[in-house]
């Protein structure tokens, strides 16, 4: 090694600490807990065996947006943060500009958005994983979004959930979540699905054509073991990867539609559950693609005889002081389905059901599930015991330690941080105000019961007028979501104006192109 080579390498090491983010950003702003600092220190041995690390965050649409760093660059970014473009905050689901980033403050009161200025993301070392299926040894980590003054970015979904979990913790409660997710796997047909003629019909956005696929089976034999077995060449590597990544996969089953699967996960705390959902969807799409298939979390694809998919959110609160499930009612009397805390929580979910629908169903397509032809999907603001047609379903009862509630409104592509945060905020509001949910519904679809929003436009309007949503999100994120979703609704309207109205129950080509590939 020559003196010149030695000097050059020394310069590279010296300059590396200035190569990304803001030098000493994490330490300067005190962004890490003791657990995060310890996890960062423990990473060094793992990093020695890797080539790359993917660092990203969940955007307002609930999609993982990332940069892939060399290990050397990641060592610097771990403590400096990484510069990121605000594109994920301003593009709608069709990659059309929904938030005017050239307006002062982006038009939503965030000065850093003006002119599409960068922000910083800081890797959370507690979320670090090693992907078991990539060609090169690759790490994966979720980051938190920050402004340059060190404060959480006002458009950060993960920060919203953190605040609500902290609110619950202030009451001695921990948010407990079980994920139950339906989704589709189809076989890629090999047909071209490139950029396509984006301008052929108005309203399409600029994304490419949806993947060309074919069904993997005929479906409509619920839970048929033969159908599950026929997909084990996909399920096995995916399940192994998820378990290897530390996700508590519990069950796999075949649902009704052709290639429609349901994965459930054991209970987790709220933030871990949202992180797990982000990772699960990302990994499922990547592994299936490597095996010549397409995974989609779109609620109802435009494919013949496909059933809608839902994301049923099982939830409860754990009393950390008494070390017990706070929803379990007392054995004495045996009449109450839930404790007082549980009843208040359900009442909050019902009172704010319309205001929070956007966080549960954020797409045009997701509202297809609420059609009356799908009797197991909710369309009314009601609760019941063990009735799958109700919005809120109670499972358990007196003395049953697993007692919890299930919200059945969600679609599988919802932003996990906003979905969970909105549920927790609504439930805590019900507890704090001493609300009660009223009588159980005998008919979950009774026309006399209050209706859920019928489409995305109604859900956006309800969210915009909601004081709970404003307190939950803050005005910038509330305005950002409203503008992104209004852009989506407007483009759908433009398409309908050219293509003509959709027939009863028809899934349009616009919806399939907008969501099937991306989600």
N, C-alpha and C positions, 0 to 999 in steps of 0.2 A: 504494500500500500504506500503510495507516494504522499509526500507532505501536502501536495495540492488536493489530493483526494480526501485526506484527513480534514483539511481546513474546510473543504466544501461540505462534508458531512456535518461538521460542527456548525456551520452556518445554517444548514437545513434544520438541524435540531433547534437552534436558537430562534429561527424565524417561525417555526411550526406553531409556537404558542400564540402567534399573532394571526394565524391563517384563517380562523373562523370565529364567528360570534364576537363576544366582548371579553377581553382578557380578565380572568378571575370573576366572571359574572356570578356564578353560583355562590362563591364565598363572599363576594362583596355585598350581595343582597340577602344573604342568609337563607337561601332557598331550600336547603335540605334539612331533614330531620336527622337525628342520630342514626336511625335505622338506614336511611338512604346513604349517609356517609360511610357506614360500615359496609353496605352492599357494594358501593363504588370501589372501596379498597379491595374487597374480595374478588372483584372482576378480573384483576390483572392476570391471574393464572388462566382463566378461561379465554381471555383475549389472545393469549400467546398462541392458541391453537386455531385461530380464526383468520380469514382473509378480509371479510367485509362485515359491516354492521348496518342494518337498515334502521333508520331513526325516523319516526313519524308521529302523527297525531290524528285523532278522529276529527274530521271537518264537520261543518254544520249538517251535512247530509249523512253523517255516520260512516263515511268512507275513510280508510286509512290512506293518508297522504304522506309520502316518505322521501327521504334521500338515502342513497346507499353510499356509505363512507368506507374507505380503507380503515383498517384497524388503527393505523398510525393517526389518521385524521380523527377517528372517534376518541382516542385518548385525549386529544385537545378539546374536542367538542363536549366531552363529558363534563368539563368544568367551565368552559367558555360559552356553551350554547352554540346553536347553528342559526345562521341567517336563513329566513324563509320568505318567499314571496307570498303576498296575501291572496293570490289567485283562488285558493280553496274557500276563501271567505266571500268572494264576489261573483263566482260563476254558479249558475243554477245547475240542475241535474243534466241539462243538455249542453253544458259548457257555453251557454249564452250569458252575457254580462247582466247580472241582476242588480248589482250594487254599483253605483257610479263612483268609481274610485278616483276620478278626476275632479269630482266636486269637493269642496272643502270638507274635510273630515269624512269623506266618502258619503256625505249626505246623511250619515247616521251618528255623527258626533265622535268619531275616532280619528284624531288628527293624523296619526301614523298611517292611515289609509290613503291620505291625499297623495296622488301621483303614484299609487301602488308601492309605497315604501315598505321596506322589510320589517319583519319582527323577528323575535328569537324563540326558538324552542329549546328546552333543556331536557335531556334524557332523564327519565326517572329510573335509577338503577334497580329499584325493587321490581320492575317489570321486565328485566332483561331475560331473554330466552335465547337458546341456540336452535335454529331451524334444522330439523333432522332430514329434510328432503331436498335441499338445494345442491347444485352442482359443486359449488365452492363452499367451504365452511363459513357459515353466515350467522351472525347474531341478529336479534330483532328486539327493539325496545320502544316503548311508548314515551313520548316527550310531552311536557307541559308548555303551553304557549305563554309568552311574556312580552310586555312592552320593554323598551330599552331602559326604563327606570326601575325594572325589576318587578313591577306589579303584574298580577295575572292579566293576560289579554282579555279585554271585555267581551270578545267573541269566542272565548274558549268554552267548549261544552264540558270538558272534564272539570274545569274549575267550578262550573255550576253544580255538578254532582258533589264535588268536594264540600262545597258550602252547605248543601243540604245534609250531608252525612255528619258534618260538624254540628249542625243545628240539632240533629237527633242526639248526638253524643252529649250535647249540653243538657239534655233531659235524661241522661243515663240510659240511652237507647242505642242499639246498633241495628242498622237496616240489613235484613237477611233476604236474599233473593235466590230463587231457583229458576233457571232458564229452561223453557220448553219451546223448541224452535222447529217449525216445519219448513221444508225447502225442497227444491227440485234438482234432480240430476238427470241430464239428457246426454245423448251421445253426439259428439260433433260429427257432422256429415261430411266434412272435407270441402264443402262448397266455399267459395270466396265470401268473405264478409269484411271487405275493406272500407274505405271512406264512403263509397256510394254517392248517389246524387242527392246531396243534402238539401238542395234548393228545389227539388222536384215538386214538392208540395209545401206550402208555407207552414211555419211553426215548428219545423224539425230541429232546431239547434244545429250544432256542427259536429256532433259525434258521428261515428261510423255506423254502418249497418249492424243490426243485431246478429249474433252467431247463428249460423244455419245448423239446425240440430234435428235429431229424430228421437222418438221415445225409446226408453230402454226396456219397457214391458207394457202390457195392456192396462194394468192397474185395475181398480175396482174389485179387489178381493182384500178387504181391510185386514191388516196385520198378517197377511199370508206369509208363512215361513218361507215358502218357495221363492217368493219375490225378494225377501230380504237376502236369502242365500244367493240369489242370482246377482246381487250387487255387492257381495262381500269382497270381490276383487278391487272395489273402490273403498268400501267401508273399512276394510282391515287396515290398509296403509293410513287412511285418514284417522281412524281411531287410535292407532299406535302413535301417530304424530301428536294428536291432541293430548294424549296421556303423557307422552314424553315431554311435552311443553308445560305440564303441570296443570292442565285443565281437568276438572273432576267429571269427566264424561261418565254418565250413569247408564243410560239406555239408548238403544237404537231400534227403531221399528219402521216398517213400511206403512205409510198412510194410504189414502184412497186412490189418489191420482197416479198416472203412469210415472214411476220413478220418484214419487213423493215420499221423502223420508222425514222422520222426526227424531231429533237428538235432544235428550234431556241431560242436565248437569246437576250435580248435588249442590245444596245450598252454599252460597258464598256471601261475604259482606258486599255491600252495594258497589263500591268502587272496583273491587276485584271482579265482580260479575260483569260490569260494563266493559272492563278491559278484556275479559274473557270472550265476550260476544264479538268485540272488534277483532280479536285474534282468530276466533273460530271461523267467522265468515271469510276472512282474508285467506286463511290456510285452506279451507275447503275449496275455494275457487282455484287456488294455485295447484293443489294436489290433483284435483279432478282434471284440470287442463293438461297437466303433465301426462295423464293417463288417457287422453283423447276424449274427455267428457267435459261438459259444462255444468257448473253448479250455479244456480240462481236463487236469490232470496226475494225476487219479485213476487208480490202477493198472488197475482193471477196472470200468468203468461198467455199470450195469444197463440195457444197451441190446442189442437182439437181434444176435447174431453178432459182438459185439465181442471182440477179443483182448486179453490183458493187455499193459500197457506197462511197460517197465523203465527204470531209470537205471543204465547200465553205467559204472562209474567206472574210467577208465584212469589208471594212476599209476606213478610211478617216483621215484627220488631222484637228484639231480644233485650230484656231488662238486664243490663250489665251489673247492676248493684245486687239485685235479688238472684241473679244467675238463672233466669227462667225465660221461657217464651212469654212475652207480654200479652199475646193474643189468647192464651188458654183461659177459658172461663172456669169459674169455681165449680167443683163437683156438686156442692150443695144446691138443691133445687133442680139442677139439671136441665133447665129450660133454655138458658141463653146459649146461642151458638158461639159467641165470642165474649171476651172480657170487655170492660168499659173502654179500655184503650183500643181494642179491636173494633168495637162498634163505632167509636169516634173516627177511627181511620177509614172504615168503609163509608161512613157518612161524608167524609171529606172527598173521597174518590168520586162519589156520586154527585155531590154539589158542584164539583169542578170538572165533571166529565166532558162537557162541551168545550170549556176553556182549554183543556189539556189534550183534546183529541188530536191536534196537529202534531204533538210530540209522539203520539202512539201510531198515527197514520199520516206520514208526511208526504205521500204521493197521490197523484190523480188516481192511479190504479188501485191503491189500497182500499178505497171506498167501495170498490166492487164487492168486497167481502160482506158489506153491510146490507146487501140486497136480500130481500125477504126469501128468495129461493134457497139461500144458505141458512138453514134453520139453526145451525150450531154456531153461527156468528152473531154477535149482539148488534141490535139496532136501536135499543131503548135503554134509558138510564135506570136500570133496575138491579137489584141484587137478589140472590137466591142461594139455597143450600143444594149443592150437588146438581145444579142444572146448567148444562153446557150452553144453553141459549142465552144466559144472562150475562150482562156486562161484568158484574163481580160475582164470583162463585166462592162460597165458603166450603172449605174442606176441614173436617175435624169436628171438635166439639168438646164438651165437658171432660176434663181429665186427659184429653188427647194431646200429648206433647208436640205433635207435629201440626197442630192447628194453624192454618194460614188462609189467606185469601188469594184468589187468582183473578187477575184482570185479563179478559179475553179479547180486548179490542185491538191489540197491537198487530202490526204487520212485520214480517221478518227483516225488512230492510230499515227499520226505524233507527234513528241515532240512539245508541244504547245509553249514553250519558244523559240526554235530555228526556228520554222515555222514563228512566228510573228516577231522575231528579224530580220530574213533574209528579210522578206517583207519590214519592215521599213527601214533597211539599204539600200536596193536596191532603194526604193522610194526616200529616202533622197538624195542618190547619184544623181539620176536623177534631182532632184530639184536644188541641189548645182551646177551641171554642166550645167544647162539650157537646158537639153535634151528635145526633142519632139518625140512623138511616131509614126509619120507618118500617112498614111491613114488608115481609118477603113477597116477591112476585110469584104468583101462581102461573101466569102466562108471561114469559120473558119478552114476548113480542106484542103485548097488548097495545092497541093503538091509542089507548088513553094515557099511556106512560109517556114521559118526555122523550123526544127523539134525539139521537146523536146527530152531529152534523152529517148531511147527506153527501157532501163532496168537499174537495180540498178548499174551494173558495169559502164555503161556510166555516170551515175549521180555522182558516186564516183570520177571518173577521172576528170569530169568537176569541181567538188568542190575542188579537190586537186590542180588544176591548176589555181584557181581563187584568184586574189589579194583581191577582196572584201571579200571572205570567210576567207582569212587569217587575214584581218583587223577586221572582225566581231568576229571571234572565238579566235584569238591568235593561235600560232603554236601548242601548246600542245593539245588543243581541236580539232583542225583541223586534226592533226595526229591521235589522239585517235579515232575520228569518222571514219576516213579512214580505220584504222586497224580493228575496230569492223565490219564495213560493208564489208571489203574484206574477213574477216573470214566467214561472212554469205554467200557471193557469192561463196566462195570456197567450203563450205559444200554443197551448192545447186548443184554445178558442180560435186562434188563427188557422190552425190545421182543420178544425171542424168546419170553419167557414168556407174552405176550399173543397174538402173531401165530402162534406155533407154530414148530417147528424148521425150518430151511432144508433143502431137498433137496440131494442131491449136486451140487456145482458151482454151486448157485444163488446169485446175487448178490441180497441182500435189498434191499427198499425202504429200510430203515434206512441201509444203506451208501450208497445212491445219494443220499439226502437229506443225509447227513452230509458227504459229500466232493465230490460232483460239481460243485456250484456254487462252494464255497469254494476248492477246489484246482483 
